[in-house]
Amino acid sequence: MSLAVAIQMDPIESVDIDADSTFAMALEAQDRGYALYHYLPRHLSFREGEVYAEARPLEVRAARGDHFTLGAPEKLDLTQVDIVLMRQDPPFDMAYITATHLLEQVHPRTLVVNDPAHVRNAPEKLFVNHFPDLMPPTLIASHLEEIKAFRREYRDIIVKPLFGNGGAGVFHLKPDDENLGALLETFTLLYREPVIVQKYLPEIRQGDKRIILVDGEPVGAVSRLPAEGEARANFHAGGQAGKTTLTARERDICAAIGPALRERGLIFVGIDVIGDWLTEINVTSPTGIHEINRLDGVKIQATLWDAIEARRG
C-alpha cells in the first residue's frame, strides 16, 4: 500500500531517535514505501474551506546526528494526503486546541491520528475521570477550602497542574508538609485552570506502568521506576525503564476503556497505572514505543501502522 503521510510534530532536528515514538513511526512508514511530509503546527493554515500546511518532503534514517533529510517547502493540501499524524508534544494550550479544530476540517476524508475532535475532548487528566471506578480518589478544583478538605481526608496527596505533561509541576505533599498554601498561590500565578489533587499511592516507589493500546487493545507495557528521592516516574523526570507484563487488574482496566478509545478514533494511546489504579489516559502524543520494543523484542510501530491502514480501509 502506497500512502502519503503528513506528520505534524515538533522540529525533526531536535528529536532523540532512540526515544521518540514519532520517529519510530516515521521509519516504519518509510519502510512500507509511504511518502512522508513534515510540518510544524504553526505552519497550518485555513482559507476558504481549505486546510493546508507549508510542508517539506521527509526522509528518515536511524543514524544519530544524520537522521533526516528535508526537501523544499511546498503548500500541501491536507485533503490530498492519506493520513495526518498529529504528534506534536503538549502543552495542551489554545494553540494545540486550535490545531485540532483545523484538522477536524479534513478528518475523516483524510484520516487524522488520533481523531482531532476527540483529542480535544480527552485531555490526559480529564478523560480518565470518565472511569471513576478505576481511579484513585481525585479532586479537580481551584477552591482552597475544597482542596484542604480533600487533604484532611487523605492526608498524603499529590498536586499537579491539570494540563501538565512529562511529570512537570507534580508535587508530593506529605501530611506534615506546610507548603500547600504557597504551592497553590504559585499555581494560581502560572495557570488559570484548576489543579488536580489525588491521594498519594505509595506503590509509586515500585514504579508506575505505561501501557500502550492500539485501537483499544493493549500491545505492550513498560515499568517506569522513579529515581532516588523522586515521586515521579516519568521518563522526562528521570524514570528508568524496566521490563514488565500486564497483571489481571491491568487487563481489566484495558478491557474497560478499550471500547471508548475505539469509538473515539483514539488509535494510539498510552495509559499510566500505579498499583491497581488508572491515573492518566494519554492521547495527545503518547510515548513508550522504543522502551517496550527494546525490552520485549517487539515492533509496536508496525502494529500501529497495521491498525491505521485497517482504519483507513
N, C-alpha and C positions, 0 to 999 in steps of 0.2 A: 504494500500500500504506500503510495507516494502522497505525502501531505505537506502543506505549507503551515508552519507553526511560528507564530509571533510570541515572543517571550517578553512580557512586561516585568521588569525586575530592576534591581539596583545596578550600579555600574559593574559591568563584567570585569573591569580591570581589578576590582577590589575583592573578588570572591576567593575564598580558600578552597581550592579544588579538592582537597582531601576531606572537607567537611560540609560543603554547600550542596544541599539536596537539589537545587535547581540545576546546578552544573551537571550532576549525575543524570538528571532527566534529559538535559540537552545532549550529552554524549550518547545516551541510548537512542534518542530521536535521530541523531545524525547517523548512527549505525544502521538504523532502519531505512535510511535513504530519504528522510524528511528534509525539506528546505527550511532553514532556520533564519529568523529575523530577531534582532534585539532592539528594544527601545526602553527609555525611561518613562515613568508615569507622567512627568512634566511634558513629554513630547506627544501626549494625546491631544487631539483637537476634535471639536464637533461643530459642523457648519451645514445648515440647510439639510438636515436629516442624515448627514454622513459622519461617521466616526473614522478618523484616520490617525496615523501616527507617523512621525518622522523616524523611520526605522532603518536599520542597516543590516544587510545580509551577514550572517554569523557562521563562522566555523570554529569548532572547539577541539581541543586535544588534551590528553592527560599528561601535560608537560609543565611542571611548575616553572613559572616565570615566562612561559611562552604558550599559554593555554588557550589563546583565542586569536582570531583574525576577524576584523570588521570591514565590510565593504563600504561603498559610498552611500551616504544617506539618500533615502527616497521616500516619497509620500506614499504610504501604504494604506489603501482602503481596507479596513479590517473585515468588511464583508467578503473580501476576495481571498482571505486566508481560511484555512480549515479549522484551526484551533488557536486560541489565545490562552497562554498560561499567565494568570495573574499571580505573580510570585514576588512582588516587592515586599520587603520587611515592613512591619509596623514602625513608627507609631500609627495606631488606628485613629487618625485625626480627620479633619474635614477634607484634607487633600486625598486621603485614602477613600473616604466615603464618596467624594466627587468622582473618583476613578471608577467606582462600582456603578454609579449612575450612567456614566458614559458607556461603559462596556455592556451594560444592560440593554443599550440600543441595538447591539449586534447579536446578542445571545437570544435564542439558541441557533439562529441561522448560521452563525459562526459559534462553535462550541467554546465557551469560556470555562476554564477550570481554575478554581471552583466557581460555581454559579454566582455571578456577582451580586445579585439581589440577596441571596442567602448568606453570602459572606458579610454583606452589610448588616443583615438582621441577626447574625450569630457571632458577635464578638466573643472572644475566648472565655471571659469570666462571666458573661451574661447568659449565653446559650446553655451552659451547663446547668443553670437554675431550672431548666425545663425538666430536670431529672432529680428532684429533691430527695428521693429515697436513696440515691446513690452517692449523695454529697455529705461531707461533714457539716456540722452546724455552721451556718453562714449568715452574715448580715451585710446588706448594701445600704449605706446611709451616709448622710452628711451631719446629721444632728448629733451633737456631742453627747447628750443625755442617753440617746439610744445606744451609742457605742459604749458608753460607760456601763449601762445596764447589761449589755452583752458580755462585757468583760467581767462584771461581778458574777455572772452565771458560770462562765467557762474559765475565768482567771488567766489561763495561759493562752495567748492569742497571737495570730498573725494579722498584720495590717499591710495592705498593698494597694497601689493605685488600680482603679477599675480598668484602665486601658493600657497598663504597662505591659512589657514583654521582656523575655530573657532574664527574668529574676530581678530586674531593676526596681528599686524602691520597695522591696519586700522587707518588712521588719518583724522580728520575733520579740514580743513583749511578754516577759515573764511576770508572774503575779506581783513581785515586789518592784517592778520597773516603774519609775516615776515620770517617764518621758512621754506618756500618751498625749497629754495636752499640747506639749511643744511639737510633737510629731504631727498632730492634726493641724496645728497652726501652719506648719511648713507645707503640708499637703495643700492647704487652702490657698497658699501663695502660688503654688506650682500648678494646681489643677482646679478646674471649675466643677468637675464631676464628683459624685460621691466616692467614698473609699469602699473597699471590700474587706470585711473582717471575718476571720474564720477561727474556729477552735484549733489550737496547735495540735498537730498529730505527731507524737514522739517517734512514730515509725519512720519519719524522715531521716533519722540518724542512720537507718539502714538503707537510705536512698528512696527515691521515687522511681516510677517506671513510666517511660514514654512508649506508648503502643501506637503503631501505625495501622490505620484502617484504610483500605482501598475499596471504594464503593460499598462501604458499610461492613466489610469483613476484615478481621484482624489478620495481618500478614507478617507481623514481626514486632519485637519489643526489645528494649534495652534498659537496663538499670542505670540510673544516674546517681552516683554516690557523691554526697557533699564533701567539700574539702574540710580539713580540720578547722573547727571554730566557726563553720558556716551553717546557717539554717536553710540555705538554698542549694538545690542540687542541679539547677540549670547548667548546661554546658557553657553558656555565656558567663556564668558566675563561677566557673572553675570546677564544675562537677565532672567526675570521671565515669567513663562508660564501662559497664560490666555486663557479661553475658547473663541471660535470664530466659525463663519460659513463662507462659501465662498460667496463673492459678485458676481454679474453678470460679472464684469470685470475679476475676478479671474477665473471664469468658462470658460470665453472666452480664457484666457491665457492657461489654461489646455487643452482646445479643440484644440488650435493652435499647441501646442508642442506634444500632445499625440501621433499622428501618427509617428512622428520622433523617439520618445522613443521606441515604439513597434517595428518599423522596425530595430532598432539597438540592440534589445535584452536587453534594459535597463529596467529591471523589477522593480527594487526598486530605486526610485528617490525621492529626496526632493528638491523642488524649494523654493526660497525666493522671496517674493513680498513686496515692500514698496509702500504704496499708490496704485496707478494704474500701477506700473512698476515692471517688472520681473528683478531681479538683479543677480541671480545665479541659475544654474541647477546643483545640487549635485548628482553625480553618483558614486563616489568612495566608500564612507562609510556613507550614509545618516543616520541621527538620527531623533528622534522625536516620535517614537512609544509609549514609556511609557507615555509621557506627554499627547498625544492625547487619549490614552486608558483611563487614569485616568479621564480626563475632560469630555469625551464623552461616557464613558461606552462601548467602543468597543474593538475589539481584532484584530488589524491590522496585527499582525504576522500570524494569521490564514488566512486572506485574501491573504497575501503574499505567504504562502505555497500552497494555492489552485491554485494561478497563476503559481507558479513554477511547480507543478505537471502537470498542463494543458500544460505548455510549453514542459515538458519532454515527454508527451504523453504516 
